[in-house]
Amino acid sequence: MLAIAEFQEFLSFYPTNERADYAQYKLGICHFRQMRTPQRDQTETRDALREFQTFVTRYPNSSLMPEVQAKLRETRDRLSTAEMEVGRFYFRIRWYPGAIDRLSLLLKEDPQFTGRDDAYFYLGESLIKVSRQAEALPLFEKLVAEFEQSAHLEEARKRIEELKNPPVKPS
């Protein structure tokens, strides 16, 4: 906490200093190191995300940019993983509208989430459970197209086949 206060103070008194980018970077790192696991409170993760986004906005030509971009992706992934776990929980307890809301928002807010294959799969499955098959098909197709190593690959292929060729009901 002391380091965070010191970096914030430095940035407020010397916003144009040649080392301001480094101070902003370290401010983000202070929060980054206090991030908790996805199952826990994500306040520090949100704070790290905010500080790294501030860095990107204020110091686009900084030599620290590649490292900040990597930390920014890791931070976003942590937040998205937390959301993914909530969506998966809703799916497990069979509250499909909640799973659909969480997972749809996750994919909208973080389209580069590295665990998108899980989100596509559980969102597609949830949509099927509430009889919205037409919305589920593109999700399974994206999963197959974007992820060659997904644990859900075979199930997604099976779902695509089922959705494209529904069983004929005898009349």
C-alpha positions in Angstrom: 0.0 0.0 0.0 2.8 2.4 0.8 4.4 1.9 -2.7 1.0 2.6 -4.3 0.7 5.8 -2.4 4.2 6.9 -3.3 3.8 6.2 -7.0 0.4 8.0 -7.1 2.0 11.0 -5.3 4.9 11.1 -7.7 2.5 11.0 -10.7 0.3 13.8 -9.2 3.3 16.1 -8.6 5.4 15.2 -11.6 3.1 14.1 -14.4 5.5 15.2 -17.2 8.6 13.8 -15.6 10.7 11.6 -18.0 10.2 8.7 -15.6 6.4 9.1 -15.2 5.8 6.1 -17.5 8.0 4.0 -15.2 6.0 5.2 -12.2 2.7 4.4 -13.9 4.0 1.0 -14.8 5.1 0.3 -11.3 1.8 1.5 -10.0 0.1 -1.1 -12.2 2.6 -3.8 -11.1 1.9 -3.1 -7.4 -1.8 -3.9 -8.0 -0.9 -6.8 -10.3 1.1 -8.5 -7.6 -1.8 -8.3 -5.2 -4.3 -9.9 -7.6 -6.1 -12.8 -6.1 -7.2 -16.1 -7.7 -10.3 -16.0 -10.0 -12.5 -17.4 -7.2 -11.7 -14.5 -4.9 -12.4 -10.7 -4.8 -11.1 -9.1 -8.0 -10.7 -5.5 -6.7 -6.9 -5.5 -7.1 -7.3 -7.0 -10.6 -9.6 -4.2 -11.6 -7.2 -1.6 -10.1 -4.3 -3.2 -12.0 -6.4 -3.1 -15.2 -7.2 0.5 -14.7 -3.6 1.5 -14.1 -2.3 -0.5 -17.1 -5.0 1.1 -19.3 -4.0 4.5 -18.1 -0.4 3.7 -19.0 -1.4 2.7 -22.6 -3.4 5.9 -23.0 -0.7 8.3 -21.5 2.5 6.7 -22.7 1.9 5.0 -26.1 5.5 5.4 -27.2 7.1 4.1 -24.0 9.7 1.4 -24.2 7.8 -0.4 -21.4 4.7 -0.8 -23.7 5.3 -4.5 -24.7 5.6 -5.6 -21.0 2.5 -3.5 -20.1 0.5 -5.1 -23.0 1.5 -8.6 -21.7 0.4 -7.7 -18.1 -2.7 -6.1 -19.4 -3.7 -9.3 -21.2 -2.9 -11.4 -18.1 -5.0 -9.0 -16.0 -8.0 -9.1 -18.4 -7.7 -12.9 -18.5 -7.9 -13.0 -14.7 -11.1 -10.9 -14.7 -12.6 -12.9 -17.5 -11.7 -16.2 -15.9 -13.6 -15.0 -12.8 -16.6 -14.2 -14.9 -16.2 -17.6 -16.7 -16.3 -19.5 -13.5 -19.5 -17.7 -12.4 -21.1 -18.5 -15.8 -20.0 -22.2 -15.5 -21.4 -22.3 -12.0 -24.8 -21.0 -13.3 -24.6 -23.7 -16.0 -23.9 -26.5 -13.4 -26.8 -25.5 -11.3 -29.0 -25.3 -14.4 -29.8 -21.6 -14.2 -29.3 -21.1 -17.9 -30.5 -17.5 -18.3 -27.8 -16.5 -15.7 -25.1 -18.4 -17.6 -26.2 -16.9 -20.9 -26.1 -13.4 -19.5 -22.6 -13.8 -17.9 -21.0 -15.6 -20.8 -22.5 -13.3 -23.4 -21.2 -10.2 -21.5 -17.8 -11.9 -21.1 -17.4 -12.4 -24.8 -18.6 -8.9 -25.6 -16.3 -7.2 -23.0 -13.2 -9.3 -23.7 -13.3 -10.7 -27.2 -9.6 -11.7 -26.9 -10.1 -13.8 -23.7 -7.7 -16.8 -24.0 -10.4 -19.1 -22.6 -13.0 -18.2 -25.2 -13.4 -21.9 -26.1 -14.9 -22.6 -22.7 -17.2 -19.5 -23.0 -18.3 -20.5 -26.5 -19.0 -24.1 -25.3 -21.0 -23.3 -22.2 -22.8 -20.4 -23.8 -23.8 -22.7 -26.7 -24.9 -25.5 -24.4 -27.0 -23.0 -22.3 -28.6 -21.6 -25.4 -29.6 -25.2 -26.5 -31.1 -25.8 -23.0 -33.4 -22.8 -23.4 -34.4 -23.8 -27.0 -32.3 -21.1 -28.8 -30.4 -23.5 -31.1 -30.0 -21.0 -33.9 -27.9 -18.8 -31.6 -25.9 -21.7 -30.4 -24.7 -23.0 -33.8 -22.4 -20.1 -34.6 -20.7 -20.4 -31.2 -19.8 -24.1 -31.7 -18.6 -23.2 -35.2 -16.3 -20.5 -33.8 -15.0 -22.9 -31.2 -14.1 -25.4 -33.9 -12.6 -22.7 -36.2 -10.5 -20.9 -33.6 -9.4 -23.6 -31.2 -7.6 -26.7 -32.5 -6.6 -27.9 -29.1 -9.8 -27.3 -27.1 -11.0 -29.9 -24.7 -14.5 -29.2 -26.1 -13.6 -29.8 -29.7 -15.2 -33.2 -30.2 -18.3 -32.2 -28.3 -18.6 -29.0 -30.4 -18.3 -31.0 -33.6 -21.0 -33.3 -32.4 -23.3 -30.4 -31.5 -22.8 -28.8 -34.9 -23.8 -32.0 -36.6 -26.9 -32.3 -34.3 -27.9 -28.7 -34.9 -27.5 -28.9 -38.7 -29.2 -32.3 -39.0 -31.9 -32.4 -36.3 -33.5 -35.8 -35.8 -36.7 -36.3 -37.8 -39.8 -36.8 -35.6 -42.2 -39.4 -36.8 -45.6 -38.0 -37.5 
